[in-house]
Amino acid sequence: MLIPKTYEARHVSWNSTGSILDFRVRLLGRDRRVNGSLIITEDMDNKHYTISAQTFNDFDGSGSYKQTPYSIAEQSICQAVRYFWIFFKNTFKYGVNTDCPFVLNPCPIPKGDYYIKDSVLKTDDWPVIMPRGFLKGVATFKKDGEVISIQEVVIHIVDRL
């Protein structure tokens, strides 16, 4: 028996900086649909590319973020996609609202210009218990130890009515 989720989430902002990997997205409408593209200018393999991530919570919207225990230690890019894509597969559905090949677990991740269209946060595969308020995730991508991209995504998690 599945325990029902007691929360819902929506995007608030998405800031992207990067050279080899760059998300160029906008958030549209009341439901904050993600639209735009992911540009990868080089094939990304396990030998040279890593990712790490940290999360921060601001429960009351004051701008005072506190680090949470949810994080991803630095690891190879393909390994991270394989382990963590499950949390995003319902939000970014291959062939429906994106052509980004992460769901196929390719390694190396092929260079390309991938679209994202009308993607809304789906929390189906998220943990049952999540902190309420604003949750900021900061993912750092590196090539041979040098930062090539930082993605900062803020979502708002509220009790489901």
N, C-alpha and C positions, 0 to 999 in steps of 0.2 A: 504494500500500500504506500503510495506516495503522499508525503506531507505537503499540503498546498502552500504555495508562497503567500506570504502576508504583505508583500511589498511590490511596488512597481518602480521602474526607473526610466529616466529620459536624459538625453544629452543636454548639457548646458553649454559647453564650449569644447573646441578641439584646436589646439595650437601645435603646429608642426614646424620644425626646423630640420633641415637636412640637405645633404648633397647627393648621396647615393640612393637613399630611400626618403621619399617625401610624400606625405598625404596632402593633397590639395582639395579640401572639403569645405562645404558650407552646411549649416544646419537650417532646415527650412520648416516653416509651419509650426503650429502649436505642439505637434507631436515631435518636433525637432528631428526630422528625417535627415539622415546623412546623405549628401549628394556630392559627387566629385570624382577624384581619381587618386590612385596610388601609383607613383612613378618609382620604378626600380631601375637604375641605370647600369647595374652590373649583376651578373649571376651571383647569388649569395650562397656560399657553401659553409660547411661546418669548420673548415680549416681556418678561415680568416674572419668570420663574422660571429658576433655574440650579441646577446641582449640581456639586460637586467631591468627590473622594474620595482618601483616602490609605490605604496598607496598612502594617502593622507585623508583624514576625515574632518569635516567642519559641520558639526551637528546642527548648528543654529544659523548658519549663513552669515556669520560675522566676519569671515575672511581669516579666522584664526584656525589654520589647519594643524592637526596633530598627526604624526606618523602612526600608521596602524601596523599590526603584525603581518598583514598580507603583503608578500613581496615575492619576487622571483630573483634568486641568486643568479649571478652572471653565468650564462651557459650558451652553448652553440645555438645558432639561429634555427637550424632544422629540428633539433631536439625540443626547443621551446615551442615551436609551431606544433609539433606532434603532440606534446603534452597539454598545451593550453588552448588549442583551437576549439576544443569542446565547449568552452565557455562563450564562444563567439559564433559558432556554426549556425545557430538559429537567427542571429542578427544579420550576418553576412552570408546569404545563401547562394552558393555557387550555381550559376546558370539562371538565377532568378533576379537577384539584385546586385550581383557582382560577377566578374569573370576572373577574380583573383584566385589563383590555384591552391591556396593554403589547404583546403579541404582534401586535396589529392596527396598531401604530404610529399611534395617534390623536394629533392635535394640534389643539386643546389636549387634554390628558389630562382626561377628564371627571370631575367630582366624583362621589363615590359611596362606598358602604360595600361593599367587596369581600371575599370570603371566601378563606381559604387553609386547605386541609384535607389532612392526612397527606402533606405535602411533604417528601421526603427529598433531600438533596444528590445531584445527578447531575453527574459531572465529565466527561461525554462530550465537551463542547465547550470544555473548559479547555485551557490550554497543556500540552504534554507534560511539561515540566519545571516543577515547583512546589517551593518550599521546604517541608521537613518541619517538623512542630511545630505550634504555635498561630499562626494567621494572623488578625489583627484588621483588619477593614475599617471605616473611619469615613467615612460619606457625609454631606455637609453640603448641605442644600437651602436656597436663599435666594429671597426675593421682593423685588425691587427693592433688592438688596444687603443685606437684613436676614435673618438666620438664622431660618428657620421650622421646621426639623426637623434633628435629628442622629440618624443610625442607626449604631449600633456593633454589628457582628456578629463573633463570634469562632468560627472553625472549627478543627478539629483534622485535620491532614493526616498520614497515616501510610503506610508502605510497604504495598502490597497483598501479602497472604500467599498 
